[in-house]
């Protein structure tokens, strides 16, 4: 028994493979929320506000996917983000919401010529974007180097832009019109 557990631990450490799964609301592992953690165990990069701002400034073709319901999206989001709602696998979705599926994601990426996708939602403890990034890699076979979890989420980006005179002057670069109207 002791040898078996030791071998399993060695295999995990050597391969970098870990046991992971989708999580429920408020159940993202604490070490994944730690600001020092910049890569998830399934090799997806984690961005906070600084990385998001730099990516937006770069004008690289990146698809920004807002995984929140339309009621949040309509109140404000990242500039040029698309709404593709993500719930935990097996969950029900409200009628009429655009759903994040492999097909819908691939279609949106193709539409703008993006080869990277950034999933975001309501902030670090919101499970929607975290789960979408996990499923994109583990179930849909996306290259983890092309998937980003924007851990900070829309509210923290909004706050950073609103509080920084430098960012606020160019708010239209970072935030949609509905967001800017709230200043």
VEXDREN-2710 file (C-alpha; in Angstrom, 1 decimal):
% VEXDREN-2710
k/r/px/py/pz
1/UNK/0.0/0.0/0.0
2/UNK/2.8/2.4/1.0
3/UNK/4.7/1.6/-2.2
4/UNK/1.6/2.1/-4.4
5/UNK/0.9/5.5/-2.9
6/UNK/4.6/6.5/-3.4
7/UNK/4.5/5.4/-7.0
8/UNK/1.3/7.3/-7.6
9/UNK/2.8/10.4/-6.0
10/UNK/6.0/10.1/-8.1
11/UNK/3.9/9.7/-11.3
12/UNK/1.9/12.8/-10.5
13/UNK/5.0/14.8/-9.7
14/UNK/6.9/13.6/-12.8
15/UNK/4.1/14.1/-15.3
16/UNK/2.5/17.1/-13.8
17/UNK/-0.9/15.3/-14.1
18/UNK/-3.3/15.9/-11.3
19/UNK/-6.8/15.0/-10.6
20/UNK/-9.0/17.9/-11.5
21/UNK/-12.7/18.4/-12.2
22/UNK/-15.2/21.2/-12.6
23/UNK/-16.1/22.9/-9.4
24/UNK/-19.3/24.4/-7.9
25/UNK/-19.8/28.0/-7.0
26/UNK/-17.3/29.2/-4.5
27/UNK/-15.3/25.9/-4.7
28/UNK/-12.3/26.9/-6.7
29/UNK/-9.2/25.5/-4.8
30/UNK/-7.5/28.2/-2.7
31/UNK/-4.1/27.6/-4.3
32/UNK/-5.6/28.4/-7.7
33/UNK/-6.9/31.7/-6.3
34/UNK/-3.4/32.6/-4.9
35/UNK/-2.0/35.6/-6.8
36/UNK/1.4/33.7/-7.1
37/UNK/-0.3/30.9/-9.0
38/UNK/-0.1/31.7/-12.8
39/UNK/-0.7/28.3/-14.4
40/UNK/-3.5/25.8/-13.6
41/UNK/-2.6/22.1/-13.2
42/UNK/-4.0/21.4/-16.7
43/UNK/-1.5/24.0/-18.1
44/UNK/-3.9/26.9/-18.7
45/UNK/-2.4/30.3/-18.0
46/UNK/-4.0/32.5/-15.3
47/UNK/-4.4/36.2/-15.9
48/UNK/-5.2/39.0/-13.5
49/UNK/-5.9/42.7/-14.4
50/UNK/-2.3/43.6/-15.4
51/UNK/-2.0/40.7/-17.9
52/UNK/-5.5/41.4/-19.3
53/UNK/-4.7/45.1/-19.8
54/UNK/-1.4/44.2/-21.6
55/UNK/-3.2/41.7/-23.8
56/UNK/-5.9/44.2/-24.8
57/UNK/-3.2/46.8/-25.5
58/UNK/-1.3/44.4/-27.7
59/UNK/-4.3/44.1/-30.1
60/UNK/-3.5/40.4/-30.6
61/UNK/-6.5/38.5/-32.0
62/UNK/-7.9/37.0/-28.8
63/UNK/-11.5/35.9/-28.2
64/UNK/-12.7/37.2/-24.9
65/UNK/-15.6/35.0/-23.7
66/UNK/-17.9/36.3/-21.0
67/UNK/-19.3/33.2/-19.4
68/UNK/-21.8/35.0/-17.2
69/UNK/-25.6/35.2/-17.9
70/UNK/-26.8/37.9/-20.2
71/UNK/-28.2/39.9/-17.3
72/UNK/-24.6/40.6/-16.2
73/UNK/-23.2/40.9/-19.7
74/UNK/-25.8/43.6/-20.6
75/UNK/-24.7/45.7/-17.6
76/UNK/-21.1/45.8/-18.8
77/UNK/-18.3/43.6/-20.1
78/UNK/-14.9/43.6/-21.7
79/UNK/-14.7/45.5/-25.0
80/UNK/-15.6/43.2/-27.9
81/UNK/-16.2/40.2/-25.7
82/UNK/-18.8/37.6/-26.8
83/UNK/-21.4/36.2/-24.5
84/UNK/-21.2/32.4/-24.3
85/UNK/-22.8/31.4/-21.0
86/UNK/-21.1/28.5/-19.2
87/UNK/-22.7/26.4/-16.4
88/UNK/-21.2/23.4/-14.8
89/UNK/-21.6/20.3/-17.0
90/UNK/-25.0/18.8/-16.7
91/UNK/-26.6/22.0/-15.4
92/UNK/-29.6/23.6/-17.0
93/UNK/-29.3/26.9/-18.9
94/UNK/-31.9/29.7/-19.1
95/UNK/-33.8/29.8/-22.3
96/UNK/-32.4/32.0/-25.0
97/UNK/-28.9/32.3/-23.6
98/UNK/-26.0/31.7/-26.0
99/UNK/-24.3/28.6/-24.6
100/UNK/-20.6/28.0/-24.5
101/UNK/-20.0/24.7/-26.4
102/UNK/-17.1/23.5/-28.4
103/UNK/-19.0/24.4/-31.6
104/UNK/-20.0/27.9/-30.5
105/UNK/-16.5/28.6/-29.2
106/UNK/-14.8/27.4/-32.4
107/UNK/-17.3/29.5/-34.5
108/UNK/-16.6/32.7/-32.6
109/UNK/-12.8/32.1/-32.7
110/UNK/-13.1/31.6/-36.5
111/UNK/-15.2/34.7/-36.9
112/UNK/-12.5/37.0/-35.6
113/UNK/-9.4/34.9/-36.6
114/UNK/-8.4/34.2/-33.0
115/UNK/-6.2/31.4/-32.0
116/UNK/-6.4/32.2/-28.2
117/UNK/-9.4/32.4/-26.0
118/UNK/-9.8/34.2/-22.6
119/UNK/-12.6/33.0/-20.4
120/UNK/-13.8/35.4/-17.7
121/UNK/-16.8/35.9/-15.4
122/UNK/-17.6/37.7/-12.2
123/UNK/-14.3/37.5/-10.4
124/UNK/-11.9/35.1/-8.7
125/UNK/-14.4/33.0/-6.9
126/UNK/-16.8/32.7/-9.9
127/UNK/-16.6/29.1/-11.2
128/UNK/-18.0/29.7/-14.7
129/UNK/-14.9/30.8/-16.5
130/UNK/-12.7/28.5/-14.5
131/UNK/-14.8/25.5/-15.5
132/UNK/-15.0/26.7/-19.1
133/UNK/-11.2/26.8/-19.3
134/UNK/-11.0/23.3/-17.7
135/UNK/-13.5/21.8/-20.1
136/UNK/-12.0/23.5/-23.2
137/UNK/-8.8/21.7/-22.5
138/UNK/-9.8/18.4/-21.0
139/UNK/-13.0/17.6/-22.9
140/UNK/-12.8/19.7/-26.1
141/UNK/-9.1/19.0/-26.7
142/UNK/-7.9/22.7/-27.0
143/UNK/-4.2/23.3/-26.7
144/UNK/-3.7/24.6/-23.1
145/UNK/-1.3/27.3/-24.4
146/UNK/-4.2/28.8/-26.3
147/UNK/-6.6/29.0/-23.3
148/UNK/-6.5/31.6/-20.6
149/UNK/-8.5/31.9/-17.4
150/UNK/-8.9/35.6/-16.5
151/UNK/-9.1/35.0/-12.8
152/UNK/-9.7/38.7/-11.9
153/UNK/-12.8/38.8/-14.0
154/UNK/-14.8/41.8/-15.3
155/UNK/-15.6/43.6/-12.0
156/UNK/-11.9/43.9/-11.2
157/UNK/-11.0/45.1/-14.7
158/UNK/-13.8/47.7/-14.4
159/UNK/-12.6/48.9/-11.0
160/UNK/-9.0/49.1/-12.3
161/UNK/-10.0/51.2/-15.3
162/UNK/-12.3/53.4/-13.2
163/UNK/-9.6/54.1/-10.6
164/UNK/-6.6/54.7/-12.9
165/UNK/-6.6/58.0/-14.7
166/UNK/-4.2/56.5/-17.3
167/UNK/-6.6/53.6/-18.1
168/UNK/-9.7/55.7/-17.7
169/UNK/-8.6/58.0/-20.5
170/UNK/-8.7/55.1/-22.8
171/UNK/-11.5/53.2/-21.2
172/UNK/-13.2/52.5/-24.6
173/UNK/-10.2/50.2/-25.4
174/UNK/-10.9/48.0/-22.3
175/UNK/-14.6/48.2/-21.6
176/UNK/-17.9/48.2/-23.5
177/UNK/-20.1/51.3/-23.8
178/UNK/-22.5/50.1/-21.1
179/UNK/-19.5/49.9/-18.7
180/UNK/-18.2/53.3/-19.6
181/UNK/-21.6/54.9/-19.0
182/UNK/-21.3/54.0/-15.3
183/UNK/-18.3/56.4/-14.8
END
